[in-house]
Amino acid sequence: MITLRPVHAFLSALALSGLCSTVQGQPAPLEQAPPLIRVTGDDGLYNELLNAAESVELETEAAQEFPVAVDAGWWQPLVPRSLRHDAPDVSISLEQTLYDAMAYSEQVKVFHQLPPIRHSAVIEADAAFDWHAFVDTQWDDLSDPIGNSLTVGPGINRFQDHNLYGSAGVRKRTRTGGQFEVSQRLGWQETNSQFFVPNSQGTSRIALSFTQPLLRGSGEWYNNSLICLAQIDHEVSQDEVMRQLQKHLLEVSRAYWALYLERGVLLQKLRTYQRAKLIVDRLRLRQQIDAPKSQIQAAEASLADRRSDLARAKTAVENAEDRLRTLVNHPGYGDNQSIELVPVDSPSFDIFPADMQTSLTEALQNRPEISQAIQQTRAASIRMGMAKEEMLPVLNLVTSSYIAGLAANGDVAKSWGNQFSQGRPGYSIGLQFEVPISNRAARARHDRRQFELQQLQHQYQVTMKTVSLEVQVAVREIETSMRELFSKQQVVNARDSQLEQLVKRWERLPNGDTTTNLILDNILRAQEDLGRAEFEYLQAQITYNLAQVNLKQATGTLLQYQSVNTGLSTAPVVANEPEIQSLSAQAP
């Protein structure tokens, strides 16, 4: 609370310096009346202002504790009561409103759809290592001109080839980057070539092939990187849901207290209107005795002005109800025409401890933005490792093996048996090598990933500083709103006492007196000042309670504070490969 004593001292000093009587015919020296601020230069003025600021700070610290009993205001027991007679009312508490928002809010449902969407990407990335079955069939009926008699024999002008074959098998990509395939091929072939013996053949062939990268694309870490990235993206989405839920619940809390505020303001304006109405009624009764017309007109003007304020206050209550309905979407809340929403929770005046260091520690542990920044940095590190791997040349080990069978008269079944009983398996082995000249694309990709990683590291620092700033502001707001609440209560008490004294004085004086007109103007002005003070006190109550919610949101503990179940699952998202969960930790 700022004291007025220095101002009075300053005025007294001016009076003593220029208006005091002389002593023995000589003016009193200025040193006998030291002023509060000595305007001898900027430094002197600055020092005096600092001293004044210190005195104000000491007084506010002394008033930091609430009195034993806090007067919540005459409107507190009236706010939870119905203000309308044309519609039934529904009583709502803050806790139940938050639960209803989690259960019915369409916006909350939008938030909850994000993790399943990202979850499907994890399964999609892991499905790249599933087994794939394939079947290929083809019928060839060829009729080609002959340029060499050794193709079919003498006397034949065209080569006729009838070939039917089909193959079936399975293939799989391994987690080390290899490609494995096994297939069975069966066929029937008949030609007009004299050298095709036996004609009308049945064929079969079982083939096994495996290709393993040795440089680019090799290794379990590289081939599981996409799964790790999808898993990190899924975890980021869960943090995003937590962030959005806390933000939404904060908005619901603000809407709840805004409804309480608007209902309290409506009651305050009704009482202010009632005060002016009583004065108008009294003046009208005394109009034929001693009440001058000027007083009646002044009071009626003030009454009309307050009547217009009532219409605005009533609209504000309806708007606050509709905003709360929109945020919660509870079907039982109805609409503005059918149901009145009545908040039953009143502002709390309990001392809310807010330690700066403890709040900062909680924020670093619980804020989803920090977790998101860490996860995004991990993802960038994995992408850079992949880009580094992709700068290597291609070197693949290629191996294959097969067994084949043949039978005359197009006997496919016999040829299938012959592939196991005749001959021996064949095989092949080799290397494939490829390297781009200058390798510009891979180098550019690696540079981009490196810049992205550095950018996210800086973004992490920005996030840390932003969270720290929000916590510091929230903690200071708790302390400031606590002091403001105490000060506003004193203002209301002082304004109420002022109005009471003015009314008592006005009642003792005759209405025709000029002093009475001045006092009446002061009464009407004091009524408006009291109404404004009551509004600011109610606003301070709401601000103090919202400051508590803001601090919980700033520290990331709002959901725990309200005991809200988010419905998010923490189970592994890739049940058939649980070891994938730890692969992202191996990123370079």
ZALOBA-807050 format. One record per residue (C-alpha): residue in one letter; x, y, z; residue number from 0. Coordinates in pm, whole numbers, padded with zeros to 5 digits. Layout:
<atoms>
 rest   east  north     up  nr
    a      X      Y      Z NUM
...
</atoms>
This chain:
<atoms>
 rest   east  north     up  nr
    m  00000  00000  00000   0
    i  00141  00341 -00103   1
    t  00129  00596  00179   2
    l  00037  00961  00123   3
    r  00257  01095  00406   4
    p  00550  01189  00174   5
    v  00312  01395 -00043   6
    h  00180  01581  00262   7
    a  00535  01638  00377   8
    f  00624  01779  00037   9
    l  00329  02020  00043  10
    s  00414  02124  00398  11
    a  00770  02190  00294  12
    l  00652  02418  00014  13
    a  00428  02603  00256  14
    l  00706  02647  00509  15
    s  00955  02761  00248  16
    g  00745  03040  00102  17
    l  00443  03121  00319  18
    c  00561  03098  00680  19
    s  00583  03414  00884  20
    t  00921  03572  00946  21
    v  01110  03550  01270  22
    q  01226  03895  01402  23
    g  01151  04043  01061  24
    q  01373  03801  00866  25
    p  01246  03529  00632  26
    a  01282  03177  00762  27
    p  01577  03000  00603  28
    l  01496  02723  00359  29
    e  01701  02474  00559  30
    q  01433  02480  00831  31
    a  01183  02320  00588  32
    p  01363  02049  00388  33
    p  01155  01945  00084  34
    l  01094  01583 -00007  35
    i  01258  01613 -00350  36
    r  01547  01851 -00394  37
    v  01547  01959 -00754  38
    t  01920  02025 -00762  39
    g  01987  01793 -01055  40
    d  01893  01463 -01212  41
    d  02104  01258 -00969  42
    g  01929  01403 -00664  43
    l  01586  01342 -00814  44
    y  01680  00987 -00908  45
    n  01804  00905 -00558  46
    e  01490  01045 -00399  47
    l  01273  00832 -00631  48
    l  01472  00522 -00538  49
    n  01416  00597 -00168  50
    a  01042  00631 -00232  51
    a  01038  00300 -00418  52
    e  01212  00128 -00128  53
    s  00957  00263  00118  54
    v  00671  00135 -00100  55
    e  00837 -00206 -00124  56
    l  00876 -00226  00252  57
    e  00509 -00143  00303  58
    t  00393 -00403  00050  59
    e  00610 -00666  00216  60
    a  00458 -00579  00552  61
    a  00107 -00627  00404  62
    q  00192 -00953  00232  63
    e  00000 -01174  00477  64
    f -00379 -01180  00466  65
    p -00575 -01071  00770  66
    v -00728 -01335  00993  67
    a -01065 -01304  00819  68
    v -01091 -01197  00456  69
    d -01415 -01031  00354  70
    a -01505 -01208  00031  71
    g -01767 -00946 -00055  72
    w -02141 -00928 -00011  73
    w -02188 -01078 -00360  74
    q -02019 -01412 -00285  75
    p -02326 -01593 -00139  76
    l -02545 -01449 -00418  77
    v -02339 -01557 -00723  78
    p -02423 -01931 -00683  79
    r -02796 -01847 -00681  80
    s -03013 -01833 -00991  81
    l -03045 -01490 -01151  82
    r -03315 -01585 -01399  83
    h -03675 -01693 -01355  84
    d -03742 -01799 -01713  85
    a -03509 -02101 -01726  86
    p -03394 -02383 -01496  87
    d -03040 -02365 -01364  88
    v -02758 -02619 -01363  89
    s -02503 -02592 -01081  90
    i -02145 -02655 -01196  91
    s -01822 -02678 -01000  92
    l -01479 -02613 -01146  93
    e -01362 -02971 -01091  94
    q -01670 -03123 -01253  95
    t -01646 -02877 -01540  96
    l -01291 -02989 -01614  97
    y -01396 -03356 -01606  98
    d -01686 -03279 -01839  99
    a -01449 -03102 -02077 100
    m -01224 -03408 -02088 101
    a -01522 -03633 -02156 102
    y -01730 -03426 -02398 103
    s -01516 -03154 -02556 104
    e -01480 -03200 -02930 105
    q -01147 -03019 -02915 106
    v -01016 -03272 -02663 107
    k -01126 -03552 -02896 108
    v -00927 -03387 -03173 109
    f -00619 -03388 -02950 110
    h -00662 -03756 -02864 111
    q -00665 -03858 -03231 112
    l -00307 -03744 -03283 113
    p -00121 -04031 -03103 114
    p -00314 -04310 -03287 115
    i -00234 -04139 -03617 116
    r  00135 -04127 -03532 117
    h  00114 -04482 -03391 118
    s  00007 -04613 -03730 119
    a  00323 -04465 -03881 120
    v  00534 -04674 -03639 121
    i  00359 -04994 -03746 122
    e  00390 -04891 -04110 123
    a  00767 -04842 -04074 124
    d  00808 -05173 -03893 125
    a  00599 -05354 -04158 126
    a  00881 -05299 -04408 127
    f  01045 -05610 -04253 128
    d  00740 -05836 -04288 129
    w  00736 -06142 -04516 130
    h  00587 -06084 -04860 131
    a  00435 -06364 -05071 132
    f  00425 -06335 -05450 133
    v  00295 -06531 -05750 134
    d  00397 -06462 -06113 135
    t  00245 -06635 -06420 136
    q  00297 -06582 -06791 137
    w  00197 -06742 -07121 138
    d  00418 -06682 -07427 139
    d  00304 -06767 -07781 140
    l  00593 -06658 -08003 141
    s  00618 -06660 -08383 142
    d  00950 -06509 -08491 143
    p  01117 -06501 -08835 144
    i  01436 -06705 -08858 145
    g  01765 -06561 -08968 146
    n  01969 -06866 -08882 147
    s  01879 -07222 -08981 148
    l  02049 -07349 -08665 149
    t  01766 -07201 -08462 150
    v  01502 -07456 -08563 151
    g  01658 -07667 -08841 152
    p  01644 -07666 -09222 153
    g  01318 -07611 -09410 154
    i  01139 -07412 -09138 155
    n  01077 -07041 -09197 156
    r  00952 -06925 -08852 157
    f  01025 -07016 -08493 158
    q  00712 -07116 -08298 159
    d  00744 -07120 -07918 160
    h  00465 -07196 -07670 161
    n  00573 -07135 -07311 162
    l  00364 -07134 -06993 163
    y  00529 -07079 -06658 164
    g  00447 -06965 -06308 165
    s  00651 -06893 -05999 166
    a  00557 -06845 -05634 167
    g  00756 -06769 -05326 168
    v  00832 -06537 -05039 169
    r  01074 -06253 -04991 170
    k  01180 -06050 -04689 171
    r  01394 -05752 -04606 172
    t  01617 -05822 -04307 173
    r  01695 -05571 -04033 174
    t  02059 -05568 -04142 175
    g  01956 -05439 -04486 176
    g  01968 -05768 -04676 177
    q  01712 -05894 -04928 178
    f  01618 -06263 -04901 179
    e  01401 -06447 -05154 180
    v  01301 -06809 -05213 181
    s  01081 -06914 -05505 182
    q  00954 -07223 -05688 183
    r  00909 -07204 -06065 184
    l  00711 -07455 -06274 185
    g  00672 -07439 -06651 186
    w  00565 -07612 -06972 187
    q  00727 -07543 -07308 188
    e  00682 -07664 -07665 189
    t  00857 -07540 -07984 190
    n  00892 -07636 -08353 191
    s  01271 -07648 -08326 192
    q  01435 -07976 -08423 193
    f  01702 -07908 -08165 194
    f  01455 -07876 -07873 195
    v  01477 -08227 -07723 196
    p  01267 -08360 -07570 197
    n  00993 -08152 -07721 198
    s  00706 -08061 -07495 199
    q  00906 -08026 -07173 200
    g  00802 -07987 -06811 201
    t  01043 -07771 -06608 202
    s  01091 -07680 -06244 203
    r  01337 -07467 -06051 204
    i  01380 -07377 -05684 205
    a  01588 -07060 -05642 206
    l  01736 -06902 -05330 207
    s  01891 -06553 -05338 208
    f  02031 -06317 -05079 209
    t  02181 -05971 -05125 210
    q  02355 -05802 -04834 211
    p  02481 -05440 -04838 212
    l  02831 -05408 -04696 213
    l  02865 -05029 -04690 214
    r  02571 -04801 -04773 215
    g  02245 -04927 -04626 216
    s  02403 -05190 -04402 217
    g  02360 -05246 -04032 218
    e  02066 -05292 -03798 219
    w  02079 -04934 -03669 220
    y  02042 -04776 -04013 221
    n  01759 -05001 -04125 222
    n  01562 -04947 -03804 223
    s  01610 -04570 -03813 224
    l  01276 -04504 -03979 225
    i  01103 -04700 -03703 226
    c  01292 -04501 -03441 227
    l  01191 -04175 -03608 228
    a  00828 -04284 -03618 229
    q  00849 -04390 -03253 230
    i  00997 -04052 -03156 231
    d  00725 -03880 -03357 232
    h  00467 -04081 -03163 233
    e  00622 -03974 -02832 234
    v  00627 -03612 -02949 235
    s  00257 -03642 -03031 236
    q  00186 -03759 -02676 237
    d  00373 -03456 -02541 238
    e  00175 -03240 -02782 239
    v -00150 -03385 -02649 240
    m -00039 -03310 -02293 241
    r  00046 -02953 -02392 242
    q -00281 -02898 -02573 243
    l -00485 -03057 -02292 244
    q -00328 -02829 -02032 245
    k -00388 -02530 -02255 246
    h -00751 -02633 -02308 247
    l -00813 -02694 -01938 248
    l -00659 -02356 -01863 249
    e -00906 -02200 -02106 250
    v -01192 -02390 -01940 251
    s -01078 -02264 -01599 252
    r -01061 -01908 -01731 253
    a -01408 -01944 -01882 254
    y -01546 -02077 -01551 255
    w -01403 -01789 -01350 256
    a -01504 -01543 -01622 257
    l -01863 -01661 -01577 258
    y -01829 -01613 -01200 259
    l -01683 -01266 -01260 260
    e -01961 -01156 -01496 261
    r -02232 -01279 -01260 262
    g -02066 -01094 -00973 263
    v -02039 -00779 -01187 264
    l -02408 -00805 -01272 265
    l -02493 -00822 -00901 266
    q -02266 -00527 -00829 267
    k -02427 -00318 -01102 268
    l -02771 -00417 -00974 269
    r -02675 -00288 -00631 270
    t -02527  00030 -00776 271
    y -02849  00077 -00969 272
    q -03048  00014 -00651 273
    r -02851  00281 -00464 274
    a -02929  00539 -00732 275
    k -03293  00425 -00742 276
    l -03333  00487 -00369 277
    i -03198  00841 -00406 278
    v -03431  00912 -00699 279
    d -03732  00777 -00512 280
    r -03648  00986 -00208 281
    l -03604  01302 -00411 282
    r -03933  01247 -00593 283
    l -04115  01211 -00261 284
    r -03967  01543 -00146 285
    q -04018  01713 -00482 286
    q -04315  01913 -00353 287
    i -04133  02005 -00029 288
    d -03769  02103 -00070 289
    a -03607  01886 -00342 290
    p -03495  02106 -00634 291
    k -03550  01990 -00989 292
    s -03176  02001 -01064 293
    q -03106  01735 -00802 294
    i -03379  01508 -00938 295
    q -03250  01545 -01292 296
    a -02894  01468 -01188 297
    a -03005  01158 -00998 298
    e -03229  01041 -01286 299
    a -02942  01083 -01533 300
    s -02718  00869 -01314 301
    l -02998  00612 -01282 302
    a -03046  00593 -01661 303
    d -02673  00549 -01711 304
    r -02663  00262 -01464 305
    r -02968  00104 -01627 306
    s -02778  00083 -01956 307
    d -02486 -00076 -01770 308
    l -02723 -00350 -01649 309
    a -02812 -00449 -02006 310
    r -02444 -00472 -02095 311
    a -02370 -00677 -01782 312
    k -02655 -00919 -01859 313
    t -02519 -00971 -02212 314
    a -02171 -01034 -02071 315
    v -02311 -01311 -01848 316
    e -02480 -01477 -02147 317
    n -02161 -01453 -02354 318
    a -01960 -01608 -02070 319
    e -02209 -01896 -02046 320
    d -02190 -01964 -02419 321
    r -01811 -01961 -02417 322
    l -01808 -02218 -02138 323
    r -02061 -02431 -02328 324
    t -01845 -02417 -02640 325
    l -01532 -02527 -02455 326
    v -01700 -02812 -02262 327
    n -01964 -02935 -02512 328
    h -02158 -03110 -02237 329
    p -02504 -03206 -02366 330
    g -02656 -03130 -02027 331
    y -02553 -02764 -02047 332
    g -02820 -02697 -02307 333
    d -02829 -02351 -02464 334
    n -02863 -01998 -02334 335
    q -03238 -01992 -02386 336
    s -03315 -02313 -02196 337
    i -03062 -02348 -01911 338
    e -02876 -02110 -01681 339
    l -02525 -02216 -01579 340
    v -02455 -02136 -01212 341
    p -02096 -02167 -01082 342
    v -02099 -02294 -00724 343
    d -01726 -02269 -00648 344
    s -01616 -01940 -00495 345
    p -01267 -01790 -00521 346
    s -01016 -01924 -00271 347
    f -00824 -01694 -00038 348
    d -00579 -01954  00092 349
    i -00214 -01866  00083 350
    f -00065 -02042 -00218 351
    p  00308 -02113 -00170 352
    a  00510 -02036 -00483 353
    d  00884 -02090 -00459 354
    m  01074 -01979 -00766 355
    q  01342 -02250 -00762 356
    t  01098 -02530 -00689 357
    s  00868 -02413 -00968 358
    l  01155 -02397 -01217 359
    t  01260 -02751 -01125 360
    e  00903 -02879 -01170 361
    a  00879 -02707 -01509 362
    l  01204 -02865 -01633 363
    q  01072 -03206 -01531 364
    n  00710 -03177 -01646 365
    r  00671 -02925 -01928 366
    p  00587 -03118 -02247 367
    e  00755 -02851 -02460 368
    i  01094 -02944 -02313 369
    s  01031 -03313 -02373 370
    q  00927 -03232 -02730 371
    a  01244 -03033 -02790 372
    i  01458 -03320 -02659 373
    q  01276 -03576 -02875 374
    q  01306 -03358 -03184 375
    t  01679 -03319 -03123 376
    r  01712 -03697 -03095 377
    a  01525 -03738 -03423 378
    a  01754 -03485 -03592 379
    s  02056 -03676 -03460 380
    i  01921 -03998 -03611 381
    r  01859 -03830 -03947 382
    m  02212 -03693 -03949 383
    g  02346 -04042 -03876 384
    m  02143 -04177 -04167 385
    a  02277 -03903 -04395 386
    k  02632 -03988 -04289 387
    e  02565 -04353 -04372 388
    e  02426 -04260 -04714 389
    m  02752 -04087 -04809 390
    l  02921 -04429 -04834 391
    p  02950 -04605 -05174 392
    v  02728 -04900 -05263 393
    l  02896 -05236 -05205 394
    n  02663 -05536 -05206 395
    l  02735 -05905 -05164 396
    v  02510 -06096 -05407 397
    t  02455 -06470 -05361 398
    s  02212 -06719 -05516 399
    s  02160 -07093 -05536 400
    y  01914 -07318 -05720 401
    i  01812 -07672 -05810 402
    a  01634 -07753 -06140 403
    g  01446 -08045 -06295 404
    l  01332 -08143 -06645 405
    a  01086 -08405 -06778 406
    a  00964 -08506 -07123 407
    n  00607 -08492 -07258 408
    g  00540 -08177 -07057 409
    d  00525 -08371 -06728 410
    v  00557 -08087 -06479 411
    a  00504 -08308 -06174 412
    k  00788 -08540 -06275 413
    s  01018 -08245 -06341 414
    w  00943 -08118 -05988 415
    g  01060 -08452 -05846 416
    n  01366 -08464 -06070 417
    q  01496 -08136 -05928 418
    f  01562 -08315 -05599 419
    s  01695 -08646 -05745 420
    q  01908 -08547 -06043 421
    g  02215 -08329 -06068 422
    r  02340 -08095 -05797 423
    p  02260 -07744 -05678 424
    g  02406 -07453 -05872 425
    y  02517 -07129 -05711 426
    s  02664 -06791 -05785 427
    i  02835 -06525 -05576 428
    g  02955 -06178 -05658 429
    l  02995 -05813 -05558 430
    q  02820 -05499 -05678 431
    f  02994 -05164 -05643 432
    e  02867 -04816 -05725 433
    v  02978 -04467 -05624 434
    p  02856 -04131 -05755 435
    i  03126 -03910 -05893 436
    s  03171 -03622 -05640 437
    n  02872 -03757 -05441 438
    r  02714 -03411 -05426 439
    a  02359 -03520 -05339 440
    a  02466 -03722 -05033 441
    r  02698 -03445 -04914 442
    a  02426 -03181 -04949 443
    r  02183 -03404 -04758 444
    h  02438 -03453 -04480 445
    d  02501 -03077 -04456 446
    r  02127 -03010 -04439 447
    r  02081 -03259 -04158 448
    q  02373 -03105 -03970 449
    f  02220 -02757 -03999 450
    e  01884 -02892 -03888 451
    l  02044 -03050 -03580 452
    q  02217 -02724 -03489 453
    q  01890 -02537 -03540 454
    l  01702 -02773 -03307 455
    q  01975 -02744 -03046 456
    h  01932 -02368 -03049 457
    q  01555 -02416 -03044 458
    y  01595 -02629 -02731 459
    q  01777 -02343 -02561 460
    v  01500 -02105 -02669 461
    t  01239 -02341 -02527 462
    m  01424 -02365 -02196 463
    k  01445 -01987 -02166 464
    t  01081 -01943 -02267 465
    v  00962 -02195 -02009 466
    s  01182 -02033 -01745 467
    l  01036 -01692 -01829 468
    e  00678 -01822 -01808 469
    v  00745 -01978 -01468 470
    q  00907 -01662 -01334 471
    v  00615 -01451 -01455 472
    a  00364 -01697 -01305 473
    v  00539 -01701 -00967 474
    r  00558 -01322 -00956 475
    e  00192 -01302 -01058 476
    i  00100 -01519 -00759 477
    e  00282 -01284 -00523 478
    t  00153 -00968 -00692 479
    s -00210 -01082 -00711 480
    m -00193 -01181 -00344 481
    r -00084 -00830 -00246 482
    e -00332 -00674 -00487 483
    l -00617 -00874 -00336 484
    f -00539 -00741  00010 485
    s -00507 -00382 -00117 486
    k -00832 -00393 -00314 487
    q -01017 -00512 -00006 488
    q -00893 -00208  00182 489
    v -01004  00016 -00106 490
    v -01356 -00129 -00091 491
    n -01374 -00072  00285 492
    a -01254  00287  00249 493
    r -01497  00362 -00037 494
    d -01785  00210  00157 495
    s -01704  00420  00464 496
    q -01674  00732  00248 497
    l -02018  00672  00092 498
    e -02175  00606  00431 499
    q -02043  00934  00573 500
    l -02163  01129  00269 501
    v -02512  00979  00292 502
    k -02539  01061  00664 503
    r -02433  01418  00600 504
    w -02678  01455  00309 505
    e -02966  01327  00520 506
    r -02902  01594  00788 507
    l -02896  01890  00549 508
    p -03199  02055  00385 509
    n -03236  01972  00017 510
    g -03256  02328 -00103 511
    d -02909  02419  00021 512
    t -02624  02458 -00229 513
    t -02402  02239 -00014 514
    t -02664  01966 -00041 515
    n -02640  01973 -00421 516
    l -02265  01935 -00399 517
    i -02296  01650 -00150 518
    l -02552  01474 -00372 519
    d -02308  01491 -00663 520
    n -02040  01353 -00435 521
    i -02273  01070 -00327 522
    l -02348  00968 -00685 523
    r -01978  00985 -00767 524
    a -01893  00789 -00451 525
    q -02146  00522 -00547 526
    e -01974  00483 -00883 527
    d -01634  00478 -00713 528
    l -01756  00210 -00472 529
    g -01897  00004 -00759 530
    r -01566  00035 -00943 531
    a -01374 -00062 -00629 532
    e -01598 -00364 -00576 533
    f -01542 -00469 -00938 534
    e -01165 -00436 -00900 535
    y -01179 -00636 -00578 536
    l -01381 -00911 -00746 537
    q -01143 -00902 -01039 538
    a -00850 -00934 -00799 539
    q -01013 -01242 -00644 540
    i -01048 -01405 -00985 541
    t -00696 -01299 -01084 542
    y -00550 -01458 -00771 543
    n -00725 -01789 -00836 544
    l -00634 -01786 -01205 545
    a -00274 -01710 -01111 546
    q -00266 -02040 -00924 547
    v -00392 -02226 -01231 548
    n -00146 -02038 -01454 549
    l  00144 -02143 -01232 550
    k  00039 -02508 -01253 551
    q  00018 -02480 -01630 552
    a  00358 -02305 -01642 553
    t  00517 -02586 -01439 554
    g  00341 -02856 -01646 555
    t  00155 -03002 -01347 556
    l -00196 -02880 -01423 557
    l -00327 -03226 -01514 558
    q -00182 -03379 -01196 559
    y -00313 -03087 -00990 560
    q -00665 -03141 -01122 561
    s -00627 -03524 -01111 562
    v -00727 -03551 -01476 563
    n -00686 -03881 -01660 564
    t -00545 -03808 -02005 565
    g -00628 -04151 -02148 566
    l -00285 -04179 -02314 567
    s -00132 -04526 -02328 568
    t  00230 -04577 -02235 569
    a  00249 -04937 -02366 570
    p  00503 -05020 -02642 571
    v  00358 -04944 -02980 572
    v  00544 -05223 -03166 573
    a  00449 -05536 -02977 574
    n  00633 -05783 -03206 575
    e  00963 -05591 -03182 576
    p  00998 -05442 -02833 577
    e  01373 -05398 -02872 578
    i  01311 -05121 -03122 579
    q  01220 -04893 -02833 580
    s  01588 -04868 -02734 581
    l  01738 -04826 -03081 582
    s  01696 -04449 -03089 583
    a  01932 -04425 -02792 584
    q  02209 -04564 -03014 585
    a  02200 -04263 -03247 586
    p  02542 -04106 -03306 587
</atoms>
